[in-house]
Amino acid sequence: MGEEGFRPGPGLRDVLRALRAEAGLTQQELASLAGLSLAAVRDLEQGRRTRPRRRSLAALAGALGLDSDRTSDLAEAASSRVATVEARAPDAEWNSPERRDRRGLWLAALGPLEVWRDGAPLRLGPPARRAVLGMLAANADTPVHRDVIIDTVWGYERPPTAVNLVQVHVSRLRRLLVPGAGKDTTAAPSIIFANGSYRLSLEPGQIDVQVFKDLVRQADMARNLGMLRTAYSIYERAAELCRGNPFADLVMLHEEPAVAQLRRWLVDVHLQYAEVACGLGLHNQVLPRLHALAAADPLNERVHAHLLIALAGSGQQATALSVYAALRSRLARELGISPSEVLEQAHMRVLRQQVPVVHLGEDEAAAPPQAPVAPAQIPAYPSYFTGRRAELDALTDLLDRPDHGEDGRPLITLTGRAGAGKTALAVHWAHRFAGRFPDGQLFADLQGDASEPRTGEILHRFLRALGVPASMIPPDTGDRIALYRRLLAGRDMLILLDNAGTAEQVRPLLPDGPGSVVLVTSRKSLDELAVSEGARRIRLDVLTRAEAHQLLAEIVGGERMRADHSAVHDLITLCGCLPSALCSAAARIAGKPELTIAALVATMRAESGRSGNTPTGHRLSFDPVGVLDTEPPRILRGI
């Protein structure tokens, strides 16, 4: 199935973080002991580097005091191709059980074998052909030798033309899965033949088994972090993909090792799902599935133990005791054994009434799991905004471009001098295109170079906005970054990072993979983000004189502007066409009709003279932001 077994090994970041915690070392201490930079250790633990040099791995192993076995584990994690637990979630449209109603190919194996394309079922042909496809789907991305396929499909009744039959079936399946595939097309084959073996190769998200595995991986992460409601929601989505036993209609595959292992693993997943549901008091929600599992395997003691707990938690204690008595009788009669410790413990909890009975109202019991939180943190729409059509179009064009770098993440930097209106432009654009980000928007003021990095504090606010309870937010900044990126995986969000001073302030707040858009404003050029992260850059200059005139007219009114035309020209020149300076200056007379624009210009020139600035020709060469360094009125915040 593309991975050995069903549970991926941990990635390097998880292994290294766990080993460091076990050794009781901080990141700085580990870096010092290993002779590496702190940035290098952080990059490894945050997944920005996944292939360290062999010498660096040896240094880390020595600093952590690892024996040969654990050193091998570290090296294996570094060389593993398996995605770490922070891997991007499958696209939501592939998670839905109604996937067959959407566009594209969908192979469903968690139940009777079905193949759909663009909402229409495909006819797979005779049973033998269905079995060949089922055999390859059960071992997706893993080569299956032709002889194994023949033995599984025909067994002792192997026909003399079995090899040719497999070739014919595979050829028909290729044309079915990829219409037009053949010698005269460049389309990638869906079934690849090499060294006597066949391998099914589909795009990510085209087979329900793989989507199920990805969802379970996410649910396990949330469960381990104590985020039970989130885990329940994801387990529920995974469970909805199951339509019965895997390959239920292909009897010849039921004892095939990969299918048997998949069947056992599915039971384990449903029991994990039941544990989470019962922990939330949602016993009734999992009772139908537990009853079905118990009916399918009437001697499975683990399944029945969970069934007892769910029954008792839903107020059916007598039924739970009856189920236990019936199973104990079957075990004695058919296997000659007594109930296991797991079953006995569940029985004693029921007898002692140690399972809390949760009485939910009808609406609450039937309510679906909580949907992911969609925060809306973008500041209020700027009261006064004009011009910037070219920059707005450039932002939109960058959002729509498909070439967003290797990870597909649109990252845009909006740079310019102080007072150029970067924040106003970003906020204006964010509100204008809010509909493009259905999963919400996050906002943080990074405060430029005026403060120490506040990554941990910002991540705490972001995680709270994403629905994580404060008590469940990890104390370690690296762990917060990992959780933040997991929650953003597969979501369409806008992250607006305002007033960045350095690229290092931005990098920890970038999501992994495609989906979310990150817009960064800064007085600095942030060239490092363009080089290392593939950021697209937009440079914001001052307003044109026409735009500056229009902005002033919006604040002070066109009538006052026309009454003092020459002073307006001087004011625009004095403010250097900077929107922040123009707004601050206009605000000084907006509510004072007795003051003229000419009087304002005279006052500003006097203030400029006192600050030591002198005119150059007809233009005053001073920093208008310095002269107007006062808190802008409420209506001008965000400019």
MOCOR-V806034 format. One record per helix or strand. SS is the DSSP state (@ for helix, = for strand). FROM is the first residue (numbers start at 1). TO is the last residue. Records with the same first field share a line. If there is no record, write none. Layout:
# MOCOR-V806034
SS->FROM-TO + FROM-TO
This chain:
# MOCOR-V806034
@->12-23 + 27-34 + 38-45 + 54-64 + 68-79 + 92-95 + 97-101 + 127-138 + 146-157 + 162-177 + 208-224 + 228-239 + 251-253 + 257-279 + 283-296 + 301-313 + 317-335 + 341-351 + 362-366 + 389-400 + 422-432 + 434-436 + 455-465 + 470-472 + 477-488 + 503-507 + 527-533 + 545-556 + 558-563 + 565-574 + 579-590 + 597-610 + 624-627 + 634-636
=->105-108 + 114-117 + 120-121 + 144-145 + 191-194 + 197-200 + 207-207 + 376-376 + 411-415 + 441-448 + 494-500 + 517-522 + 536-539 + 615-616 + 619-620
